[in-house]
Amino acid sequence: MQLNSEAIDPPEYSGLYVFSDGIHEVAGPGGKMMKYSEFVDVLAASKRGAGSVIEETFDVIRTARGSDRFVDDGPIVEVAF
């Protein structure tokens, strides 16, 4: 098996978000599951906000879910450059 790697120099003030599927695979009160593309939109909108990207993202997900409790794990890590 051949592994490929590449190094990049990220632009200043950019960020990398690492998360598991548990952060976006959440169902709202009606049982409708959030789509990955919807989560990406939430993350992008949170990035444009004035507060913490992770806190704003969790706030939107909690509201969509209708609960503070998650059924699955929901880790998300922000790496700032």
mmCIF file of the N, C-alpha and C atoms, coordinates in Angstrom:
data_MODEL
# 
_entry.id   MODEL 
# 
loop_
_atom_site.group_PDB 
_atom_site.id 
_atom_site.type_symbol 
_atom_site.label_atom_id 
_atom_site.label_alt_id 
_atom_site.label_comp_id 
_atom_site.label_asym_id 
_atom_site.label_entity_id 
_atom_site.label_seq_id 
_atom_site.pdbx_PDB_ins_code 
_atom_site.Cartn_x 
_atom_site.Cartn_y 
_atom_site.Cartn_z 
_atom_site.occupancy 
_atom_site.B_iso_or_equiv 
_atom_site.pdbx_formal_charge 
_atom_site.auth_seq_id 
_atom_site.auth_comp_id 
_atom_site.auth_asym_id 
_atom_site.auth_atom_id 
_atom_site.pdbx_PDB_model_num 
ATOM 1   N N  . MET A 1 1  ? 0.845   -1.172 0.000  1.00 0.00 ? 1  MET A N  1 
ATOM 2   C CA . MET A 1 1  ? 0.000   0.000  0.000  1.00 0.00 ? 1  MET A CA 1 
ATOM 3   C C  . MET A 1 1  ? 0.895   1.241  0.000  1.00 0.00 ? 1  MET A C  1 
ATOM 4   N N  . GLN A 1 2  ? 0.595   2.156  -0.902 1.00 0.00 ? 2  GLN A N  1 
ATOM 5   C CA . GLN A 1 2  ? 1.360   3.390  -1.009 1.00 0.00 ? 2  GLN A CA 1 
ATOM 6   C C  . GLN A 1 2  ? 0.593   4.519  -0.326 1.00 0.00 ? 2  GLN A C  1 
ATOM 7   N N  . LEU A 1 3  ? 1.281   5.224  0.542  1.00 0.00 ? 3  LEU A N  1 
ATOM 8   C CA . LEU A 1 3  ? 0.679   6.372  1.216  1.00 0.00 ? 3  LEU A CA 1 
ATOM 9   C C  . LEU A 1 3  ? 1.188   7.643  0.571  1.00 0.00 ? 3  LEU A C  1 
ATOM 10  N N  . ASN A 1 4  ? 0.285   8.561  0.347  1.00 0.00 ? 4  ASN A N  1 
ATOM 11  C CA . ASN A 1 4  ? 0.647   9.858  -0.202 1.00 0.00 ? 4  ASN A CA 1 
ATOM 12  C C  . ASN A 1 4  ? 0.526   10.898 0.896  1.00 0.00 ? 4  ASN A C  1 
ATOM 13  N N  . SER A 1 5  ? 1.385   11.875 0.841  1.00 0.00 ? 5  SER A N  1 
ATOM 14  C CA . SER A 1 5  ? 1.283   12.972 1.789  1.00 0.00 ? 5  SER A CA 1 
ATOM 15  C C  . SER A 1 5  ? 1.615   14.267 1.075  1.00 0.00 ? 5  SER A C  1 
ATOM 16  N N  . GLU A 1 6  ? 1.136   15.325 1.649  1.00 0.00 ? 6  GLU A N  1 
ATOM 17  C CA . GLU A 1 6  ? 1.375   16.640 1.076  1.00 0.00 ? 6  GLU A CA 1 
ATOM 18  C C  . GLU A 1 6  ? 1.413   17.639 2.219  1.00 0.00 ? 6  GLU A C  1 
ATOM 19  N N  . ALA A 1 7  ? 2.284   18.589 2.127  1.00 0.00 ? 7  ALA A N  1 
ATOM 20  C CA . ALA A 1 7  ? 2.371   19.650 3.130  1.00 0.00 ? 7  ALA A CA 1 
ATOM 21  C C  . ALA A 1 7  ? 1.874   20.948 2.510  1.00 0.00 ? 7  ALA A C  1 
ATOM 22  N N  . ILE A 1 8  ? 1.134   21.712 3.299  1.00 0.00 ? 8  ILE A N  1 
ATOM 23  C CA . ILE A 1 8  ? 0.664   23.010 2.837  1.00 0.00 ? 8  ILE A CA 1 
ATOM 24  C C  . ILE A 1 8  ? 0.999   24.052 3.895  1.00 0.00 ? 8  ILE A C  1 
ATOM 25  N N  . ASP A 1 9  ? 1.069   25.270 3.477  1.00 0.00 ? 9  ASP A N  1 
ATOM 26  C CA . ASP A 1 9  ? 1.271   26.392 4.386  1.00 0.00 ? 9  ASP A CA 1 
ATOM 27  C C  . ASP A 1 9  ? -0.052  27.145 4.439  1.00 0.00 ? 9  ASP A C  1 
ATOM 28  N N  . PRO A 1 10 ? -0.864  26.899 5.466  1.00 0.00 ? 10 PRO A N  1 
ATOM 29  C CA . PRO A 1 10 ? -2.191  27.527 5.507  1.00 0.00 ? 10 PRO A CA 1 
ATOM 30  C C  . PRO A 1 10 ? -2.085  29.039 5.645  1.00 0.00 ? 10 PRO A C  1 
ATOM 31  N N  . PRO A 1 11 ? -3.041  29.740 5.054  1.00 0.00 ? 11 PRO A N  1 
ATOM 32  C CA . PRO A 1 11 ? -3.049  31.197 5.186  1.00 0.00 ? 11 PRO A CA 1 
ATOM 33  C C  . PRO A 1 11 ? -3.200  31.607 6.655  1.00 0.00 ? 11 PRO A C  1 
ATOM 34  N N  . GLU A 1 12 ? -2.637  32.740 6.989  1.00 0.00 ? 12 GLU A N  1 
ATOM 35  C CA . GLU A 1 12 ? -2.754  33.262 8.345  1.00 0.00 ? 12 GLU A CA 1 
ATOM 36  C C  . GLU A 1 12 ? -4.223  33.453 8.702  1.00 0.00 ? 12 GLU A C  1 
ATOM 37  N N  . TYR A 1 13 ? -4.583  33.145 9.934  1.00 0.00 ? 13 TYR A N  1 
ATOM 38  C CA . TYR A 1 13 ? -5.935  33.268 10.488 1.00 0.00 ? 13 TYR A CA 1 
ATOM 39  C C  . TYR A 1 13 ? -6.917  32.251 9.904  1.00 0.00 ? 13 TYR A C  1 
ATOM 40  N N  . SER A 1 14 ? -6.416  31.208 9.262  1.00 0.00 ? 14 SER A N  1 
ATOM 41  C CA . SER A 1 14 ? -7.317  30.165 8.784  1.00 0.00 ? 14 SER A CA 1 
ATOM 42  C C  . SER A 1 14 ? -7.515  29.147 9.906  1.00 0.00 ? 14 SER A C  1 
ATOM 43  N N  . GLY A 1 15 ? -8.464  28.260 9.711  1.00 0.00 ? 15 GLY A N  1 
ATOM 44  C CA . GLY A 1 15 ? -8.750  27.271 10.742 1.00 0.00 ? 15 GLY A CA 1 
ATOM 45  C C  . GLY A 1 15 ? -9.043  25.915 10.133 1.00 0.00 ? 15 GLY A C  1 
ATOM 46  N N  . LEU A 1 16 ? -8.829  24.900 10.920 1.00 0.00 ? 16 LEU A N  1 
ATOM 47  C CA . LEU A 1 16 ? -9.121  23.529 10.534 1.00 0.00 ? 16 LEU A CA 1 
ATOM 48  C C  . LEU A 1 16 ? -10.047 22.969 11.602 1.00 0.00 ? 16 LEU A C  1 
ATOM 49  N N  . TYR A 1 17 ? -11.147 22.352 11.172 1.00 0.00 ? 17 TYR A N  1 
ATOM 50  C CA . TYR A 1 17 ? -12.113 21.780 12.103 1.00 0.00 ? 17 TYR A CA 1 
ATOM 51  C C  . TYR A 1 17 ? -12.128 20.269 11.925 1.00 0.00 ? 17 TYR A C  1 
ATOM 52  N N  . VAL A 1 18 ? -11.906 19.560 13.013 1.00 0.00 ? 18 VAL A N  1 
ATOM 53  C CA . VAL A 1 18 ? -11.894 18.097 13.017 1.00 0.00 ? 18 VAL A CA 1 
ATOM 54  C C  . VAL A 1 18 ? -13.063 17.662 13.891 1.00 0.00 ? 18 VAL A C  1 
ATOM 55  N N  . PHE A 1 19 ? -13.920 16.787 13.344 1.00 0.00 ? 19 PHE A N  1 
ATOM 56  C CA . PHE A 1 19 ? -15.105 16.382 14.085 1.00 0.00 ? 19 PHE A CA 1 
ATOM 57  C C  . PHE A 1 19 ? -15.527 14.984 13.673 1.00 0.00 ? 19 PHE A C  1 
ATOM 58  N N  . SER A 1 20 ? -16.344 14.370 14.527 1.00 0.00 ? 20 SER A N  1 
ATOM 59  C CA . SER A 1 20 ? -16.885 13.047 14.208 1.00 0.00 ? 20 SER A CA 1 
ATOM 60  C C  . SER A 1 20 ? -18.286 13.215 13.634 1.00 0.00 ? 20 SER A C  1 
ATOM 61  N N  . ASP A 1 21 ? -18.825 12.147 13.097 1.00 0.00 ? 21 ASP A N  1 
ATOM 62  C CA . ASP A 1 21 ? -20.169 12.200 12.526 1.00 0.00 ? 21 ASP A CA 1 
ATOM 63  C C  . ASP A 1 21 ? -21.242 12.472 13.579 1.00 0.00 ? 21 ASP A C  1 
ATOM 64  N N  . GLY A 1 22 ? -20.939 12.242 14.845 1.00 0.00 ? 22 GLY A N  1 
ATOM 65  C CA . GLY A 1 22 ? -21.920 12.486 15.901 1.00 0.00 ? 22 GLY A CA 1 
ATOM 66  C C  . GLY A 1 22 ? -22.305 13.937 16.057 1.00 0.00 ? 22 GLY A C  1 
ATOM 67  N N  . ILE A 1 23 ? -21.462 14.852 15.584 1.00 0.00 ? 23 ILE A N  1 
ATOM 68  C CA . ILE A 1 23 ? -21.762 16.276 15.702 1.00 0.00 ? 23 ILE A CA 1 
ATOM 69  C C  . ILE A 1 23 ? -22.824 16.710 14.700 1.00 0.00 ? 23 ILE A C  1 
ATOM 70  N N  . HIS A 1 24 ? -22.910 16.034 13.563 1.00 0.00 ? 24 HIS A N  1 
ATOM 71  C CA . HIS A 1 24 ? -23.889 16.454 12.559 1.00 0.00 ? 24 HIS A CA 1 
ATOM 72  C C  . HIS A 1 24 ? -25.004 15.438 12.321 1.00 0.00 ? 24 HIS A C  1 
ATOM 73  N N  . GLU A 1 25 ? -24.850 14.228 12.790 1.00 0.00 ? 25 GLU A N  1 
ATOM 74  C CA . GLU A 1 25 ? -25.915 13.240 12.643 1.00 0.00 ? 25 GLU A CA 1 
ATOM 75  C C  . GLU A 1 25 ? -26.841 13.322 13.851 1.00 0.00 ? 25 GLU A C  1 
ATOM 76  N N  . VAL A 1 26 ? -27.591 14.405 13.901 1.00 0.00 ? 26 VAL A N  1 
ATOM 77  C CA . VAL A 1 26 ? -28.534 14.634 14.994 1.00 0.00 ? 26 VAL A CA 1 
ATOM 78  C C  . VAL A 1 26 ? -29.938 14.771 14.407 1.00 0.00 ? 26 VAL A C  1 
ATOM 79  N N  . ALA A 1 27 ? -30.894 14.247 15.122 1.00 0.00 ? 27 ALA A N  1 
ATOM 80  C CA . ALA A 1 27 ? -32.289 14.328 14.694 1.00 0.00 ? 27 ALA A CA 1 
ATOM 81  C C  . ALA A 1 27 ? -33.010 15.379 15.520 1.00 0.00 ? 27 ALA A C  1 
ATOM 82  N N  . GLY A 1 28 ? -33.841 16.151 14.856 1.00 0.00 ? 28 GLY A N  1 
ATOM 83  C CA . GLY A 1 28 ? -34.649 17.143 15.538 1.00 0.00 ? 28 GLY A CA 1 
ATOM 84  C C  . GLY A 1 28 ? -35.871 16.501 16.170 1.00 0.00 ? 28 GLY A C  1 
ATOM 85  N N  . PRO A 1 29 ? -36.729 17.305 16.809 1.00 0.00 ? 29 PRO A N  1 
ATOM 86  C CA . PRO A 1 29 ? -37.913 16.776 17.476 1.00 0.00 ? 29 PRO A CA 1 
ATOM 87  C C  . PRO A 1 29 ? -38.816 15.949 16.548 1.00 0.00 ? 29 PRO A C  1 
ATOM 88  N N  . GLY A 1 30 ? -38.853 16.284 15.254 1.00 0.00 ? 30 GLY A N  1 
ATOM 89  C CA . GLY A 1 30 ? -39.681 15.551 14.302 1.00 0.00 ? 30 GLY A CA 1 
ATOM 90  C C  . GLY A 1 30 ? -39.021 14.304 13.757 1.00 0.00 ? 30 GLY A C  1 
ATOM 91  N N  . GLY A 1 31 ? -37.780 14.055 14.172 1.00 0.00 ? 31 GLY A N  1 
ATOM 92  C CA . GLY A 1 31 ? -37.054 12.873 13.720 1.00 0.00 ? 31 GLY A CA 1 
ATOM 93  C C  . GLY A 1 31 ? -36.217 13.084 12.468 1.00 0.00 ? 31 GLY A C  1 
ATOM 94  N N  . LYS A 1 32 ? -36.302 14.278 11.853 1.00 0.00 ? 32 LYS A N  1 
ATOM 95  C CA . LYS A 1 32 ? -35.539 14.559 10.638 1.00 0.00 ? 32 LYS A CA 1 
ATOM 96  C C  . LYS A 1 32 ? -34.054 14.725 10.984 1.00 0.00 ? 32 LYS A C  1 
ATOM 97  N N  . MET A 1 33 ? -33.197 13.973 10.301 1.00 0.00 ? 33 MET A N  1 
ATOM 98  C CA . MET A 1 33 ? -31.761 13.997 10.547 1.00 0.00 ? 33 MET A CA 1 
ATOM 99  C C  . MET A 1 33 ? -31.110 15.176 9.816  1.00 0.00 ? 33 MET A C  1 
ATOM 100 N N  . MET A 1 34 ? -30.190 15.853 10.493 1.00 0.00 ? 34 MET A N  1 
ATOM 101 C CA . MET A 1 34 ? -29.449 16.942 9.864  1.00 0.00 ? 34 MET A CA 1 
ATOM 102 C C  . MET A 1 34 ? -28.516 16.354 8.806  1.00 0.00 ? 34 MET A C  1 
ATOM 103 N N  . LYS A 1 35 ? -28.482 16.976 7.650  1.00 0.00 ? 35 LYS A N  1 
ATOM 104 C CA . LYS A 1 35 ? -27.589 16.532 6.578  1.00 0.00 ? 35 LYS A CA 1 
ATOM 105 C C  . LYS A 1 35 ? -26.201 17.125 6.797  1.00 0.00 ? 35 LYS A C  1 
ATOM 106 N N  . TYR A 1 36 ? -25.192 16.444 6.262  1.00 0.00 ? 36 TYR A N  1 
ATOM 107 C CA . TYR A 1 36 ? -23.816 16.931 6.375  1.00 0.00 ? 36 TYR A CA 1 
ATOM 108 C C  . TYR A 1 36 ? -23.700 18.331 5.788  1.00 0.00 ? 36 TYR A C  1 
ATOM 109 N N  . SER A 1 37 ? -24.324 18.565 4.640  1.00 0.00 ? 37 SER A N  1 
ATOM 110 C CA . SER A 1 37 ? -24.250 19.885 4.000  1.00 0.00 ? 37 SER A CA 1 
ATOM 111 C C  . SER A 1 37 ? -24.873 20.961 4.887  1.00 0.00 ? 37 SER A C  1 
ATOM 112 N N  . GLU A 1 38 ? -25.907 20.606 5.644  1.00 0.00 ? 38 GLU A N  1 
ATOM 113 C CA . GLU A 1 38 ? -26.517 21.566 6.573  1.00 0.00 ? 38 GLU A CA 1 
ATOM 114 C C  . GLU A 1 38 ? -25.546 21.889 7.709  1.00 0.00 ? 38 GLU A C  1 
ATOM 115 N N  . PHE A 1 39 ? -24.833 20.868 8.182  1.00 0.00 ? 39 PHE A N  1 
ATOM 116 C CA . PHE A 1 39 ? -23.846 21.101 9.236  1.00 0.00 ? 39 PHE A CA 1 
ATOM 117 C C  . PHE A 1 39 ? -22.734 22.024 8.731  1.00 0.00 ? 39 PHE A C  1 
ATOM 118 N N  . VAL A 1 40 ? -22.274 21.809 7.502  1.00 0.00 ? 40 VAL A N  1 
ATOM 119 C CA . VAL A 1 40 ? -21.230 22.667 6.928  1.00 0.00 ? 40 VAL A CA 1 
ATOM 120 C C  . VAL A 1 40 ? -21.728 24.111 6.867  1.00 0.00 ? 40 VAL A C  1 
ATOM 121 N N  . ASP A 1 41 ? -22.997 24.305 6.501  1.00 0.00 ? 41 ASP A N  1 
ATOM 122 C CA . ASP A 1 41 ? -23.572 25.655 6.475  1.00 0.00 ? 41 ASP A CA 1 
ATOM 123 C C  . ASP A 1 41 ? -23.602 26.270 7.874  1.00 0.00 ? 41 ASP A C  1 
ATOM 124 N N  . VAL A 1 42 ? -23.947 25.470 8.876  1.00 0.00 ? 42 VAL A N  1 
ATOM 125 C CA . VAL A 1 42 ? -23.972 25.946 10.269 1.00 0.00 ? 42 VAL A CA 1 
ATOM 126 C C  . VAL A 1 42 ? -22.563 26.355 10.699 1.00 0.00 ? 42 VAL A C  1 
ATOM 127 N N  . LEU A 1 43 ? -21.587 25.515 10.387 1.00 0.00 ? 43 LEU A N  1 
ATOM 128 C CA . LEU A 1 43 ? -20.195 25.805 10.754 1.00 0.00 ? 43 LEU A CA 1 
ATOM 129 C C  . LEU A 1 43 ? -19.710 27.076 10.072 1.00 0.00 ? 43 LEU A C  1 
ATOM 130 N N  . ALA A 1 44 ? -20.025 27.239 8.791  1.00 0.00 ? 44 ALA A N  1 
ATOM 131 C CA . ALA A 1 44 ? -19.611 28.440 8.048  1.00 0.00 ? 44 ALA A CA 1 
ATOM 132 C C  . ALA A 1 44 ? -20.269 29.692 8.621  1.00 0.00 ? 44 ALA A C  1 
ATOM 133 N N  . ALA A 1 45 ? -21.555 29.602 8.960  1.00 0.00 ? 45 ALA A N  1 
ATOM 134 C CA . ALA A 1 45 ? -22.249 30.746 9.548  1.00 0.00 ? 45 ALA A CA 1 
ATOM 135 C C  . ALA A 1 45 ? -21.666 31.086 10.913 1.00 0.00 ? 45 ALA A C  1 
ATOM 136 N N  . SER A 1 46 ? -21.316 30.059 11.683 1.00 0.00 ? 46 SER A N  1 
ATOM 137 C CA . SER A 1 46 ? -20.714 30.290 12.997 1.00 0.00 ? 46 SER A CA 1 
ATOM 138 C C  . SER A 1 46 ? -19.358 30.962 12.855 1.00 0.00 ? 46 SER A C  1 
ATOM 139 N N  . LYS A 1 47 ? -18.640 30.626 11.816 1.00 0.00 ? 47 LYS A N  1 
ATOM 140 C CA . LYS A 1 47 ? -17.315 31.223 11.559 1.00 0.00 ? 47 LYS A CA 1 
ATOM 141 C C  . LYS A 1 47 ? -17.444 32.726 11.292 1.00 0.00 ? 47 LYS A C  1 
ATOM 142 N N  . ARG A 1 48 ? -18.555 33.120 10.673 1.00 0.00 ? 48 ARG A N  1 
ATOM 143 C CA . ARG A 1 48 ? -18.767 34.543 10.365 1.00 0.00 ? 48 ARG A CA 1 
ATOM 144 C C  . ARG A 1 48 ? -19.271 35.324 11.577 1.00 0.00 ? 48 ARG A C  1 
ATOM 145 N N  . GLY A 1 49 ? -19.681 34.623 12.630 1.00 0.00 ? 49 GLY A N  1 
ATOM 146 C CA . GLY A 1 49 ? -20.208 35.279 13.827 1.00 0.00 ? 49 GLY A CA 1 
ATOM 147 C C  . GLY A 1 49 ? -19.100 35.900 14.658 1.00 0.00 ? 49 GLY A C  1 
ATOM 148 N N  . ALA A 1 50 ? -19.504 36.613 15.686 1.00 0.00 ? 50 ALA A N  1 
ATOM 149 C CA . ALA A 1 50 ? -18.551 37.321 16.538 1.00 0.00 ? 50 ALA A CA 1 
ATOM 150 C C  . ALA A 1 50 ? -18.035 36.480 17.698 1.00 0.00 ? 50 ALA A C  1 
ATOM 151 N N  . GLY A 1 51 ? -18.739 35.393 18.021 1.00 0.00 ? 51 GLY A N  1 
ATOM 152 C CA . GLY A 1 51 ? -18.366 34.585 19.176 1.00 0.00 ? 51 GLY A CA 1 
ATOM 153 C C  . GLY A 1 51 ? -17.519 33.383 18.814 1.00 0.00 ? 51 GLY A C  1 
ATOM 154 N N  . SER A 1 52 ? -17.484 32.435 19.722 1.00 0.00 ? 52 SER A N  1 
ATOM 155 C CA . SER A 1 52 ? -16.753 31.198 19.534 1.00 0.00 ? 52 SER A CA 1 
ATOM 156 C C  . SER A 1 52 ? -17.442 30.346 18.470 1.00 0.00 ? 52 SER A C  1 
ATOM 157 N N  . VAL A 1 53 ? -16.697 29.904 17.477 1.00 0.00 ? 53 VAL A N  1 
ATOM 158 C CA . VAL A 1 53 ? -17.248 29.087 16.401 1.00 0.00 ? 53 VAL A CA 1 
ATOM 159 C C  . VAL A 1 53 ? -17.856 27.807 16.965 1.00 0.00 ? 53 VAL A C  1 
ATOM 160 N N  . ILE A 1 54 ? -17.152 27.170 17.872 1.00 0.00 ? 54 ILE A N  1 
ATOM 161 C CA . ILE A 1 54 ? -17.633 25.903 18.422 1.00 0.00 ? 54 ILE A CA 1 
ATOM 162 C C  . ILE A 1 54 ? -18.883 26.118 19.267 1.00 0.00 ? 54 ILE A C  1 
ATOM 163 N N  . GLU A 1 55 ? -18.902 27.137 20.116 1.00 0.00 ? 55 GLU A N  1 
ATOM 164 C CA . GLU A 1 55 ? -20.083 27.400 20.943 1.00 0.00 ? 55 GLU A CA 1 
ATOM 165 C C  . GLU A 1 55 ? -21.290 27.759 20.084 1.00 0.00 ? 55 GLU A C  1 
ATOM 166 N N  . GLU A 1 56 ? -21.081 28.591 19.064 1.00 0.00 ? 56 GLU A N  1 
ATOM 167 C CA . GLU A 1 56 ? -22.197 28.961 18.188 1.00 0.00 ? 56 GLU A CA 1 
ATOM 168 C C  . GLU A 1 56 ? -22.713 27.753 17.421 1.00 0.00 ? 56 GLU A C  1 
ATOM 169 N N  . THR A 1 57 ? -21.803 26.879 16.985 1.00 0.00 ? 57 THR A N  1 
ATOM 170 C CA . THR A 1 57 ? -22.192 25.664 16.277 1.00 0.00 ? 57 THR A CA 1 
ATOM 171 C C  . THR A 1 57 ? -23.025 24.776 17.193 1.00 0.00 ? 57 THR A C  1 
ATOM 172 N N  . PHE A 1 58 ? -22.565 24.552 18.416 1.00 0.00 ? 58 PHE A N  1 
ATOM 173 C CA . PHE A 1 58 ? -23.320 23.741 19.374 1.00 0.00 ? 58 PHE A CA 1 
ATOM 174 C C  . PHE A 1 58 ? -24.674 24.371 19.692 1.00 0.00 ? 58 PHE A C  1 
ATOM 175 N N  . ASP A 1 59 ? -24.736 25.697 19.800 1.00 0.00 ? 59 ASP A N  1 
ATOM 176 C CA . ASP A 1 59 ? -26.014 26.366 20.074 1.00 0.00 ? 59 ASP A CA 1 
ATOM 177 C C  . ASP A 1 59 ? -27.027 26.082 18.971 1.00 0.00 ? 59 ASP A C  1 
ATOM 178 N N  . VAL A 1 60 ? -26.597 26.166 17.714 1.00 0.00 ? 60 VAL A N  1 
ATOM 179 C CA . VAL A 1 60 ? -27.505 25.900 16.592 1.00 0.00 ? 60 VAL A CA 1 
ATOM 180 C C  . VAL A 1 60 ? -27.954 24.443 16.600 1.00 0.00 ? 60 VAL A C  1 
ATOM 181 N N  . ILE A 1 61 ? -27.025 23.532 16.864 1.00 0.00 ? 61 ILE A N  1 
ATOM 182 C CA . ILE A 1 61 ? -27.367 22.110 16.885 1.00 0.00 ? 61 ILE A CA 1 
ATOM 183 C C  . ILE A 1 61 ? -28.315 21.800 18.044 1.00 0.00 ? 61 ILE A C  1 
ATOM 184 N N  . ARG A 1 62 ? -28.077 22.391 19.199 1.00 0.00 ? 62 ARG A N  1 
ATOM 185 C CA . ARG A 1 62 ? -28.984 22.188 20.340 1.00 0.00 ? 62 ARG A CA 1 
ATOM 186 C C  . ARG A 1 62 ? -30.401 22.673 19.993 1.00 0.00 ? 62 ARG A C  1 
ATOM 187 N N  . THR A 1 63 ? -30.477 23.834 19.339 1.00 0.00 ? 63 THR A N  1 
ATOM 188 C CA . THR A 1 63 ? -31.775 24.380 18.947 1.00 0.00 ? 63 THR A CA 1 
ATOM 189 C C  . THR A 1 63 ? -32.456 23.470 17.930 1.00 0.00 ? 63 THR A C  1 
ATOM 190 N N  . ALA A 1 64 ? -31.714 23.019 16.922 1.00 0.00 ? 64 ALA A N  1 
ATOM 191 C CA . ALA A 1 64 ? -32.283 22.127 15.898 1.00 0.00 ? 64 ALA A CA 1 
ATOM 192 C C  . ALA A 1 64 ? -32.742 20.814 16.518 1.00 0.00 ? 64 ALA A C  1 
ATOM 193 N N  . ARG A 1 65 ? -31.997 20.347 17.488 1.00 0.00 ? 65 ARG A N  1 
ATOM 194 C CA . ARG A 1 65 ? -32.312 19.080 18.152 1.00 0.00 ? 65 ARG A CA 1 
ATOM 195 C C  . ARG A 1 65 ? -33.462 19.229 19.139 1.00 0.00 ? 65 ARG A C  1 
ATOM 196 N N  . GLY A 1 66 ? -33.617 20.443 19.668 1.00 0.00 ? 66 GLY A N  1 
ATOM 197 C CA . GLY A 1 66 ? -34.663 20.657 20.664 1.00 0.00 ? 66 GLY A CA 1 
ATOM 198 C C  . GLY A 1 66 ? -34.270 20.144 22.033 1.00 0.00 ? 66 GLY A C  1 
ATOM 199 N N  . SER A 1 67 ? -32.952 19.964 22.234 1.00 0.00 ? 67 SER A N  1 
ATOM 200 C CA . SER A 1 67 ? -32.476 19.407 23.500 1.00 0.00 ? 67 SER A CA 1 
ATOM 201 C C  . SER A 1 67 ? -31.003 19.744 23.689 1.00 0.00 ? 67 SER A C  1 
ATOM 202 N N  . ASP A 1 68 ? -30.576 19.750 24.942 1.00 0.00 ? 68 ASP A N  1 
ATOM 203 C CA . ASP A 1 68 ? -29.152 19.926 25.255 1.00 0.00 ? 68 ASP A CA 1 
ATOM 204 C C  . ASP A 1 68 ? -28.406 18.600 25.234 1.00 0.00 ? 68 ASP A C  1 
ATOM 205 N N  . ARG A 1 69 ? -29.137 17.502 25.127 1.00 0.00 ? 69 ARG A N  1 
ATOM 206 C CA . ARG A 1 69 ? -28.533 16.167 25.189 1.00 0.00 ? 69 ARG A CA 1 
ATOM 207 C C  . ARG A 1 69 ? -28.300 15.623 23.787 1.00 0.00 ? 69 ARG A C  1 
ATOM 208 N N  . PHE A 1 70 ? -27.158 14.977 23.605 1.00 0.00 ? 70 PHE A N  1 
ATOM 209 C CA . PHE A 1 70 ? -26.826 14.332 22.348 1.00 0.00 ? 70 PHE A CA 1 
ATOM 210 C C  . PHE A 1 70 ? -26.934 12.824 22.534 1.00 0.00 ? 70 PHE A C  1 
ATOM 211 N N  . VAL A 1 71 ? -27.437 12.127 21.524 1.00 0.00 ? 71 VAL A N  1 
ATOM 212 C CA . VAL A 1 71 ? -27.552 10.673 21.577 1.00 0.00 ? 71 VAL A CA 1 
ATOM 213 C C  . VAL A 1 71 ? -26.188 10.038 21.325 1.00 0.00 ? 71 VAL A C  1 
ATOM 214 N N  . ASP A 1 72 ? -25.407 10.640 20.438 1.00 0.00 ? 72 ASP A N  1 
ATOM 215 C CA . ASP A 1 72 ? -24.083 10.142 20.060 1.00 0.00 ? 72 ASP A CA 1 
ATOM 216 C C  . ASP A 1 72 ? -23.039 11.125 20.586 1.00 0.00 ? 72 ASP A C  1 
ATOM 217 N N  . ASP A 1 73 ? -21.775 10.763 20.435 1.00 0.00 ? 73 ASP A N  1 
ATOM 218 C CA . ASP A 1 73 ? -20.712 11.694 20.799 1.00 0.00 ? 73 ASP A CA 1 
ATOM 219 C C  . ASP A 1 73 ? -20.740 12.873 19.827 1.00 0.00 ? 73 ASP A C  1 
ATOM 220 N N  . GLY A 1 74 ? -20.190 13.991 20.242 1.00 0.00 ? 74 GLY A N  1 
ATOM 221 C CA . GLY A 1 74 ? -20.204 15.185 19.393 1.00 0.00 ? 74 GLY A CA 1 
ATOM 222 C C  . GLY A 1 74 ? -18.938 15.981 19.476 1.00 0.00 ? 74 GLY A C  1 
ATOM 223 N N  . PRO A 1 75 ? -17.772 15.341 19.324 1.00 0.00 ? 75 PRO A N  1 
ATOM 224 C CA . PRO A 1 75 ? -16.539 16.117 19.444 1.00 0.00 ? 75 PRO A CA 1 
ATOM 225 C C  . PRO A 1 75 ? -16.292 16.998 18.217 1.00 0.00 ? 75 PRO A C  1 
ATOM 226 N N  . ILE A 1 76 ? -15.741 18.151 18.484 1.00 0.00 ? 76 ILE A N  1 
ATOM 227 C CA . ILE A 1 76 ? -15.277 19.049 17.415 1.00 0.00 ? 76 ILE A CA 1 
ATOM 228 C C  . ILE A 1 76 ? -14.080 19.803 17.980 1.00 0.00 ? 76 ILE A C  1 
ATOM 229 N N  . VAL A 1 77 ? -13.026 19.879 17.186 1.00 0.00 ? 77 VAL A N  1 
ATOM 230 C CA . VAL A 1 77 ? -11.789 20.544 17.601 1.00 0.00 ? 77 VAL A CA 1 
ATOM 231 C C  . VAL A 1 77 ? -11.454 21.602 16.558 1.00 0.00 ? 77 VAL A C  1 
ATOM 232 N N  . GLU A 1 78 ? -11.084 22.773 17.017 1.00 0.00 ? 78 GLU A N  1 
ATOM 233 C CA . GLU A 1 78 ? -10.666 23.849 16.122 1.00 0.00 ? 78 GLU A CA 1 
ATOM 234 C C  . GLU A 1 78 ? -9.158  24.037 16.246 1.00 0.00 ? 78 GLU A C  1 
ATOM 235 N N  . VAL A 1 79 ? -8.480  24.023 15.111 1.00 0.00 ? 79 VAL A N  1 
ATOM 236 C CA . VAL A 1 79 ? -7.056  24.311 15.074 1.00 0.00 ? 79 VAL A CA 1 
ATOM 237 C C  . VAL A 1 79 ? -6.906  25.630 14.324 1.00 0.00 ? 79 VAL A C  1 
ATOM 238 N N  . ALA A 1 80 ? -6.402  26.635 15.004 1.00 0.00 ? 80 ALA A N  1 
ATOM 239 C CA . ALA A 1 80 ? -6.246  27.964 14.401 1.00 0.00 ? 80 ALA A CA 1 
ATOM 240 C C  . ALA A 1 80 ? -4.799  28.182 13.959 1.00 0.00 ? 80 ALA A C  1 
ATOM 241 N N  . PHE A 1 81 ? -4.651  28.787 12.801 1.00 0.00 ? 81 PHE A N  1 
ATOM 242 C CA . PHE A 1 81 ? -3.304  29.064 12.262 1.00 0.00 ? 81 PHE A CA 1 
ATOM 243 C C  . PHE A 1 81 ? -3.020  30.552 12.286 1.00 0.00 ? 81 PHE A C  1 
# 
